[in-house]
Amino acid sequence: MSKYNLDDAIKLGEYNPEFLKKYEEWAELSPHMQFEFIRQGINNRRLHLRREYAAIVNQPDFSMKPHLKEGLNKSTQAQKELLAEEERLQGEYAGK
């Protein structure tokens, strides 16, 4: 963690509390504040995944490049998993 801090991790789309607790300042935050950081990380990750999806779909002659379909499927699956993870974390942090 030498070069990065909590804000950097969030900006890069990290949202996993198990990863974020490696930063010293994480322990100083209230559960509400932790979840707000998690939510921001999720939003950033979602944005990254949407950009990735768009970059694949907007390849010139996309329909003639079947190998890109695998990347598209992975991106779509990652978005579904992110939504499920977001719902799980909302339940975990609700009312804290």
Protein Blocks (a to p, Z undefined) as FASTA:
>chain_A
ZZpcfklmmmnopabfklmmmpmklmmpcfklmmmmmmmmmmmmmmmmmmmmmmmmmpgh
klmmmklmmmmmmmmmmmmmmmmmmmmmmmmmgoZZ
